């Protein structure tokens, strides 16, 4: 699926490691080169926020909104996942004594944020324990009560690939007056995720994985209308409404009072950086989102789940185990010790097959994660090399 747009594929016999780092399409080079050239040559009003927002930021937010089927006003540019989650949380002020619910197998970003956040606001932190590496929706729901401020979790687990039923979970959270805030970095771009339909109040997703914008610092946030009414972010300047309709005409006004009152910007823009956005990040990210939307997230989901299903089926039929299902992340348990499995992983890497060795709380395995640039031949090469490495003699 558009393999020619991904020159990095030539470096590998098979690249099945998007859950670690996605590959960037060559169209990102064209987009950023054009943008840099405009800045270097001073083409257009590149010194104007109004001009750059319209030419660079608006198209990005439009593509992100198209991907999530929401209004562009509910979308913001972030710096990967952590900064987006941090920005969302710090725009809210829970009542002391409330609780916040999360999961024990989360990527370390969420524990770091929530331990700090719960300490600041004197919140009880409720961490739901896994069962055999998987979280039952019923266990999460039992942790939620009328004192719950928010449920903060990943929609797809980074180690197991397990997928949370967000629609059911949001219903329970909202019944108790709680927010559902989602880390979607292992979800958005690989599978359909329409936050309004799922009842998500806010989400953050870095661009470095399934959204195909690694090493740029790119990310997205979505914020619902309801949460925007509640949010009170720290104001900068450019997350306020331009007093004269645009910033350019305001700078020269002699009667301007720097300490005067400014109105918060509309939509998710009120949670923006407050200063000038990183336009070069937005330019590279724009090319990746355009490609995803051109192919269509529905087609990408079908493709990814089909390849992941092939890996899962072959692993199971060969007497191996997988940790969970429901996403393009397939983590295979082999029954080997960690050290033995690490040797298998290193052998795969030496053969040019890129996957990951991941574990959390005693659950670990070889993790494969196919995306839109992979084909069945990548999966077959991986399986053949894996079985050979495990000494199974299968292909």
C-alpha positions in Angstrom: 0.0 0.0 0.0 2.0 3.0 -1.3 5.3 1.2 -0.5 7.2 3.4 -2.9 6.6 6.4 -0.7 8.6 4.8 2.1 12.3 4.7 1.2 13.2 3.4 4.7 11.7 0.0 3.8 14.8 -0.7 1.7 16.8 -0.9 4.9 15.0 -3.9 6.1 14.0 -7.4 5.0 10.7 -6.8 6.8 9.7 -3.8 8.9 7.0 -4.8 11.3 7.7 -2.3 14.1 5.3 0.6 13.8 4.2 0.3 17.4 7.7 1.4 18.2 8.3 3.9 15.3 6.4 4.5 12.2 8.0 5.2 8.9 7.8 8.7 7.3 6.5 9.1 3.7 8.7 10.9 1.2 5.9 13.4 0.7 6.9 14.9 4.1 10.2 16.0 2.6 8.4 17.8 -0.2 6.1 19.6 2.2 8.8 20.7 4.6 11.2 21.7 1.8 8.5 23.9 0.3 7.8 25.5 3.7 11.5 26.0 4.5 12.1 27.5 1.1 9.2 30.0 1.6 10.7 31.0 4.9 14.3 31.3 3.6 13.1 33.2 0.5 10.5 35.2 2.5 7.8 34.2 0.1 4.4 35.5 1.2 3.9 36.9 4.7 5.9 34.2 6.5 6.5 36.6 9.4 2.8 36.7 10.1 0.9 34.3 12.4 -2.3 35.0 10.5 -0.7 33.9 7.2 1.2 30.9 8.5 -1.8 29.6 10.5 -3.9 29.7 7.3 -1.3 28.1 5.1 0.2 25.5 7.4 -1.8 24.9 10.6 -5.3 25.1 9.2 -4.7 22.3 6.6 -3.2 20.1 9.3 -6.2 20.5 11.6 -8.6 19.9 8.7 -6.9 16.6 7.9 -6.9 15.5 11.5 -10.5 16.4 11.8 -11.3 14.4 8.7 -9.4 11.4 10.2 -11.4 11.6 13.4 -14.7 12.8 11.9 -14.9 15.9 14.1 -14.8 19.6 13.7 -11.4 21.2 13.2 -12.2 23.5 16.2 -12.0 20.4 18.5 -8.4 19.6 17.3 -5.1 21.0 18.4 -1.4 20.4 17.5 0.7 19.0 20.3 4.2 17.8 20.9 3.8 14.0 20.9 1.5 12.3 23.4 2.8 13.4 26.8 2.7 17.1 26.2 -0.9 16.8 24.9 -2.1 14.8 27.9 -0.3 17.2 30.2 -1.9 20.2 28.5 -5.4 18.7 28.8 -4.9 17.7 32.5 -3.5 21.1 33.5 -6.5 22.9 31.9 -8.8 21.1 34.5 -9.0 21.5 38.2 -10.5 18.5 40.1 -11.9 18.8 43.6 -9.6 17.6 46.3 -10.5 14.2 47.5 -11.7 12.9 44.1 -10.2 9.9 42.5 -8.6 9.2 39.1 -8.6 5.7 37.5 -6.0 4.1 35.3 -4.4 0.7 34.5 -1.4 -1.0 35.9 0.1 -2.0 32.5 0.1 1.6 31.1 3.1 3.0 29.2 5.2 4.8 31.8 4.1 8.2 30.5 0.6 7.9 32.2 1.9 6.8 35.6 4.4 9.7 35.6 1.7 12.2 34.8 -0.9 10.9 37.1 1.3 10.4 40.1 2.3 14.1 39.8 -1.2 15.3 39.0 -2.9 13.3 41.8 -0.3 14.6 44.3 -0.9 18.2 43.2 -4.6 18.0 43.7 -4.7 15.4 46.5 -6.5 12.8 44.4 -6.8 9.2 45.2 -5.1 7.2 42.4 -6.9 4.0 41.6 -4.8 1.6 39.5 -6.8 -1.3 38.1 -4.7 -4.6 38.0 -4.5 -6.8 35.0 -5.6 -10.4 34.8 -3.1 -12.4 32.7 -2.0 -9.2 31.0 -5.5 -8.2 30.0 -7.9 -5.6 31.6 -11.6 -6.6 31.8 -13.9 -3.7 31.2 -15.9 -4.8 34.2 -12.9 -4.4 36.5 -12.3 -0.8 35.2 -16.0 0.0 35.7 -15.9 -1.2 39.3 -13.2 1.3 40.1 -15.3 4.2 39.0 -17.8 5.9 41.4 -19.4 9.3 42.0 -16.1 10.5 43.3 -14.2 9.8 40.1 -12.8 12.9 38.4 -11.4 11.1 35.3 -10.5 7.8 33.8 -7.2 8.1 32.0 -5.9 5.2 29.9 -4.6 3.9 26.6 -7.2 2.7 24.1 -4.7 0.1 22.8 -2.1 -1.3 25.1 1.5 -0.9 24.1 2.7 -4.4 25.1 -0.3 -6.7 24.6 -2.2 -4.9 21.8 -5.4 -5.3 23.9 -8.2 -2.8 22.9 -10.6 -1.1 25.4 -14.3 -0.8 24.6 -14.3 3.0 24.8 -18.0 3.4 24.1 -19.0 1.2 27.0 -16.4 2.8 29.3 -17.4 6.3 28.5 -21.0 5.5 29.3 -20.1 4.3 32.7 -17.7 7.2 33.4 -20.3 9.8 32.3 -23.0 8.2 34.5 -20.8 9.0 37.5 -19.9 12.5 36.2 -16.3 11.5 35.3 -14.3 12.3 32.2 -12.7 9.8 29.8 -9.3 11.0 28.7 -7.5 8.7 26.2 -3.9 8.1 25.2 -4.5 7.1 21.6 -0.9 6.8 20.4 -1.2 3.1 19.6 -4.6 3.5 18.0 -5.0 6.7 15.9 -3.9 6.1 12.3 -4.0 2.3 12.6 -7.7 1.8 13.3 -10.8 3.8 13.2 -11.2 6.2 16.2 -14.1 8.6 16.0 -14.0 10.2 19.5 -17.4 11.8 19.4 -19.1 8.5 18.6 -17.1 6.8 21.4 -18.0 9.5 24.0 -14.3 10.5 24.6 -13.9 13.8 26.4 -10.3 14.3 25.3 -7.4 12.3 23.7 -3.8 12.8 22.8 -1.8 10.9 20.2 1.8 11.4 19.2 2.6 11.3 15.5 5.7 9.1 15.8 3.9 5.7 15.4 0.8 5.0 13.3 0.5 8.6 12.2 3.8 8.3 10.3 5.6 11.4 11.6 8.5 10.2 13.7 11.3 12.4 15.0 9.4 15.6 14.4 7.7 16.0 17.8 4.3 15.9 16.1 1.1 15.0 17.9 -2.6 15.8 18.1 -5.2 16.5 20.8 -8.9 16.2 20.6 -11.1 18.0 23.1 -14.9 17.7 23.3 -17.2 20.7 23.4 -18.2 19.8 26.9 -14.7 19.6 28.2 -13.8 22.9 26.5 -16.6 24.6 28.5 -15.0 23.3 31.7 -11.3 23.9 30.8 -9.4 26.8 32.2 -6.0 26.7 30.5 -3.3 29.1 31.3 -3.6 31.9 28.8 -0.7 32.9 26.6 -1.2 35.4 23.8 -1.9 33.4 20.7 -4.4 31.1 22.4 -6.6 34.2 22.8 -8.9 35.8 20.3 -7.2 38.5 18.2 -8.7 41.8 19.5 -9.1 43.2 16.0 -10.0 39.9 14.2 -6.4 39.2 13.2 -3.1 39.7 15.0 -1.4 41.7 12.2 -3.6 44.7 12.5 -3.4 44.8 16.3 0.4 45.2 16.7 0.5 48.8 15.6 -2.4 50.2 17.6 -1.1 53.0 19.7 -3.8 52.7 22.4 -3.0 49.0 23.0 -2.8 48.0 26.7 -0.5 44.9 27.1 -2.3 44.3 30.4 -5.7 44.5 29.0 -8.2 41.7 29.0 -8.2 39.2 26.1 -10.9 36.7 25.3 -9.9 33.0 25.2 -9.8 31.5 21.7 -12.7 29.4 20.5 -12.4 25.6 20.4 -9.3 23.6 21.2 -7.2 26.6 20.2 -7.7 27.9 23.7 -5.5 25.0 24.9 -2.8 25.9 22.3 0.8 26.7 23.2 0.0 30.3 23.6 2.9 31.3 21.4 3.7 30.7 17.7 3.1 27.1 16.7 5.9 24.9 15.4 5.0 25.2 11.7 7.8 23.0 10.5 6.4 20.1 12.6 3.0 20.9 11.3 4.2 20.8 7.7 5.8 17.4 7.9 2.8 16.0 9.9 0.4 17.4 7.2 1.9 15.2 4.5 1.5 12.1 6.7 -2.1 12.8 7.6 -2.9 13.5 3.9 -1.6 10.1 2.9 -3.6 8.3 5.6 -6.8 10.1 4.6 -6.1 9.5 0.9 -5.9 5.8 1.5 -8.8 5.9 4.0 -8.7 4.8 7.7 -11.3 2.2 7.0 -9.1 0.5 4.3 -6.1 0.9 6.6 -7.9 -0.8 9.4 -9.0 -3.7 7.2 -5.4 -4.1 5.9 -3.7 -3.9 9.3 -6.1 -6.3 11.0 -5.8 -8.8 8.2 -2.0 -8.9 8.5 -2.2 -9.0 12.3 -4.7 -11.8 12.1 -2.3 -13.9 9.9 0.4 -13.5 12.4 -1.9 -14.4 15.3 -3.4 -17.4 13.6 0.0 -18.9 12.6 1.4 -18.3 16.1 -1.6 -20.0 17.7 -1.7 -22.9 15.3 2.0 -23.5 16.0 1.4 -23.9 19.7 2.4 -20.5 20.8 0.3 -17.9 22.7 -0.6 -14.3 22.0 -1.2 -11.8 24.8 -4.4 -10.2 23.4 -6.2 -9.3 20.2 -8.2 -6.5 18.6 -5.5 -4.3 17.2 -2.6 -4.5 14.7 -0.2 -5.2 17.7 0.5 -8.9 18.1 2.7 -9.9 21.0 3.7 -13.6 20.8 4.5 -15.6 24.0 6.9 -18.4 23.2 7.3 -20.1 26.6 11.0 -19.2 26.5 12.8 -17.4 29.3 13.4 -13.6 28.8 17.0 -14.2 28.0 16.2 -16.9 25.4 13.6 -14.8 23.8 16.0 -11.9 23.7 18.4 -14.0 21.7 15.5 -14.8 19.2 14.8 -11.1 18.9 18.4 -10.2 18.3 18.6 -13.0 15.6 15.6 -11.5 13.8 17.2 -8.0 14.0 20.4 -9.4 12.5 18.5 -10.8 9.6 16.9 -7.4 8.9 13.5 -8.2 10.4 12.4 -5.3 12.6 10.1 -6.2 15.5 10.2 -5.4 19.2 10.8 -7.3 22.5 8.4 -5.8 25.0 7.2 -6.6 28.5 5.3 -5.3 31.5 4.6 -6.7 34.9 5.8 -10.2 34.0 4.0 -10.4 30.6 6.4 -10.3 27.6 7.0 -11.5 24.1 8.0 -10.7 20.6 5.8 -7.8 19.3 5.0 -7.4 15.6 3.0 -4.4 14.4 2.2 -4.3 10.7 0.9 -1.0 9.1 -0.2 0.3 5.7 3.2 -0.1 4.0 3.4 -3.8 4.9 2.3 -6.7 2.7 1.7 -10.4 3.3 5.3 -11.1 2.2 6.6 -9.2 5.2 4.5 -11.3 7.5 5.6 -14.6 6.0 9.3 -13.6 6.2 8.8 -12.7 9.8 7.0 -15.9 10.7 9.5 -18.1 8.9 12.4 -16.5 10.7 10.6 -16.6 14.0 9.8 -20.3 13.8 13.4 -21.0 12.7 14.7 -19.0 15.6 12.5 -20.8 18.0 13.8 -24.1 16.6 10.3 -25.2 15.6 11.3 -26.2 12.1 8.1 -24.6 10.8 7.6 -22.1 8.0 
